[in-house]
Amino acid sequence: MKLRYFSHSAFQFTSASGKIILIDPFITGNPTSPVKEKELNAHYIVLTHAHGDHIGDAFSIAKRCGSTFICVNELANYCASKGFKAHNMHIGGGYNFEFGRLKFTIAHHGSSTPDNIYGGEPAGVILSIDGKNIYHTGDTGLFYDMKLIGEMHSIDYMLLPIGDNFTMGIDDAVKAVELTNPKIAIPMHYNTFPVINADPYEFKKKVESIGKRCRVMEFGEVIDL
């Protein structure tokens, strides 16, 4: 499986079977994105919540590619109301898709669409693909149940925000890594806008100081998981 980071909270997973899953594809209007929307394809689009910097280009990509949305119930209904295919889920629920298993977790944040429609509960996502468990926390503050998530799922890669202001900052994110105990932490949701400027290498240094591993992905970088 390959993981590609587009900056902010936008990632692409490509399974060994060739299925492409996008998470929170905020590309247009994202000053740090290394790609254009028209360069992206997806079989599935996962949205952690409804804010504009997470829905991003999801509708234009789905219209072009015939993608299926995977979201919590209210946001999936919103996507369906726009004419798109959607698989409705909710917090704590999991489902076996053709690419692997997906489960939604809690996240402490908000969720409303750019046109002010309630988007349901914000969520984190655990993806189990090709023998790896990846935890994309979504936009969230620190919460102690991250320890429970780590106890119930052996997390290989934890993708978590460090930008502060709207989400965890660096120190809270380090604590989140300590609680969840992933094999590797990958920072996200930083430096897109001045208000969330943060140094990912400061985060890396602090994660390593507690005996954990961190990988800082460059914007546009692809790695094999």
C-alpha positions in Angstrom: 0.0 0.0 0.0 1.1 3.5 -0.8 0.4 6.7 1.2 0.6 10.1 -0.3 0.3 13.4 1.6 -1.1 16.5 -0.1 -0.7 18.8 2.9 -3.3 19.9 5.5 -5.3 16.8 6.3 -5.5 15.4 2.8 -4.1 12.0 2.1 -4.3 9.3 -0.6 -4.2 5.6 0.0 -3.6 3.2 -2.8 -4.2 -0.4 -1.9 -2.3 -3.4 -3.3 -5.4 -4.2 -5.3 -5.3 -0.7 -6.9 -8.2 0.9 -5.0 -7.7 4.6 -4.4 -9.0 6.2 -1.2 -8.8 9.9 -0.6 -9.3 11.5 2.9 -10.3 15.2 3.2 -9.1 16.3 -0.3 -8.7 20.0 0.3 -6.7 21.0 -2.8 -8.1 24.1 -4.5 -7.6 27.1 -2.2 -5.0 25.3 -0.3 -1.7 27.3 -0.7 0.5 24.4 0.3 -1.0 21.7 -2.0 1.5 20.4 -4.5 -1.1 19.2 -6.9 -4.3 20.4 -8.7 -7.7 18.8 -8.3 -7.8 17.5 -11.8 -4.7 15.4 -11.1 -6.5 13.3 -8.4 -8.7 10.2 -8.9 -10.6 8.2 -6.3 -12.7 5.1 -5.9 -13.7 6.2 -2.4 -13.6 9.6 -0.6 -13.6 9.6 3.2 -14.6 12.8 4.9 -13.8 13.2 8.6 -16.2 16.2 8.9 -18.0 18.8 6.9 -15.8 21.9 7.2 -14.7 23.5 3.8 -11.0 22.8 4.3 -11.9 19.1 4.5 -14.7 18.6 2.0 -12.5 20.7 -0.2 -12.6 19.3 -3.8 -14.5 16.1 -2.9 -17.6 16.9 -5.0 -15.7 17.8 -8.1 -13.5 14.7 -7.8 -16.4 12.4 -7.1 -18.4 13.9 -10.1 -15.5 13.2 -12.4 -14.6 9.7 -11.0 -17.9 8.4 -9.8 -16.4 8.0 -6.3 -18.4 6.7 -3.3 -18.4 8.9 -0.2 -17.8 7.3 3.2 -18.9 9.5 6.1 -21.0 9.7 9.3 -24.7 9.5 8.6 -25.6 13.2 8.4 -22.7 14.1 6.2 -23.3 11.0 4.0 -26.9 12.1 3.6 -25.7 15.6 2.6 -23.5 14.1 -0.1 -26.3 11.9 -1.3 -28.6 15.0 -1.6 -26.1 16.4 -4.0 -26.5 13.3 -6.2 -23.4 11.4 -5.1 -23.1 7.7 -4.0 -22.5 7.5 -0.2 -22.1 4.8 2.4 -23.6 6.0 5.7 -21.7 5.1 8.9 -21.3 6.5 12.4 -19.0 6.8 15.4 -17.9 3.4 16.6 -19.1 1.6 13.6 -16.9 -0.4 11.2 -17.5 -1.9 7.8 -15.6 -4.2 5.4 -15.1 -2.6 2.1 -13.4 -4.1 -1.0 -10.2 -2.2 -0.1 -10.2 -3.3 3.6 -12.0 -2.3 6.9 -12.9 1.2 8.0 -14.0 2.3 11.4 -15.0 5.7 12.7 -13.8 7.0 16.1 -14.7 10.1 18.1 -13.0 13.4 17.5 -13.5 16.6 19.5 -14.2 19.4 17.0 -17.2 20.7 15.1 -18.9 19.9 11.7 -21.0 22.1 9.5 -20.9 22.4 5.7 -19.8 25.6 3.9 -23.5 26.3 3.3 -24.2 26.0 7.1 -25.8 22.5 7.1 -25.1 20.4 10.2 -22.7 17.7 9.2 -23.1 15.3 12.1 -20.4 14.4 14.6 -16.8 15.0 13.5 -14.8 11.8 13.4 -11.4 10.1 13.3 -10.9 7.1 11.0 -9.1 3.8 11.4 -8.3 2.2 8.1 -7.2 -1.4 8.0 -5.7 -2.1 4.6 -3.2 -4.7 3.4 -2.3 -5.7 7.0 -1.7 -2.2 8.3 -3.8 -0.1 10.6 -3.7 3.7 10.0 -5.4 6.1 12.4 -6.3 9.5 10.8 -7.5 11.4 13.8 -9.3 14.1 11.8 -9.5 17.5 13.4 -9.5 17.0 17.1 -8.4 18.1 20.5 -6.6 15.8 22.8 -8.8 13.2 24.5 -7.9 10.3 26.9 -9.9 7.7 24.9 -7.0 7.7 22.5 -5.4 5.3 24.9 -8.4 3.0 24.5 -8.2 3.3 20.7 -4.5 2.3 20.9 -5.3 -0.7 23.2 -8.0 -2.0 20.9 -6.2 -1.5 17.6 -2.5 -2.0 17.0 -1.9 1.3 15.2 0.9 1.2 12.6 0.6 4.9 11.5 -1.1 7.7 13.3 -1.8 10.8 11.3 -2.5 13.7 13.7 -2.8 17.5 13.7 -0.2 19.7 15.2 -1.2 23.2 14.1 -3.0 24.4 17.3 -5.8 27.0 17.3 -8.4 24.7 15.7 -6.9 21.3 16.8 -4.2 19.9 19.0 -0.9 21.8 19.1 2.5 20.1 19.2 2.6 19.3 22.9 -1.0 17.9 23.0 -0.2 15.9 19.9 2.9 14.4 21.5 0.7 13.4 24.4 -1.8 11.8 21.9 1.1 9.7 20.5 2.0 8.6 24.0 -1.6 7.6 24.7 -2.2 5.8 21.4 1.3 4.2 21.1 1.5 3.9 17.3 4.5 2.5 15.6 5.0 5.7 13.6 3.4 9.2 14.1 2.9 11.5 11.0 2.0 15.2 11.6 -0.6 16.9 9.6 -2.9 20.1 9.6 -0.1 22.7 9.9 1.3 25.6 7.9 -1.7 25.9 5.6 -2.6 29.2 7.0 -0.6 31.6 9.3 -2.9 30.8 12.3 -1.8 27.1 12.3 1.9 27.5 11.6 3.9 24.9 13.4 7.3 23.2 13.0 6.8 19.5 12.2 10.5 18.8 13.2 9.9 20.2 16.6 7.1 17.7 16.9 9.4 14.9 15.6 12.0 15.8 18.2 9.5 15.8 21.0 8.0 12.5 19.9 11.4 10.9 19.7 12.2 12.2 23.2 9.5 10.0 24.6 10.9 7.0 22.8 8.4 7.0 19.9 9.0 7.2 16.1 7.9 10.0 13.8 8.0 10.5 10.1 7.6 14.0 8.7 6.1 13.7 5.2 6.9 16.4 2.7 3.9 17.8 0.8 3.4 15.6 -2.2 5.6 12.8 -0.8 4.7 9.1 -1.4 5.8 6.3 1.0 5.2 2.6 1.0 3.5 1.3 4.1 
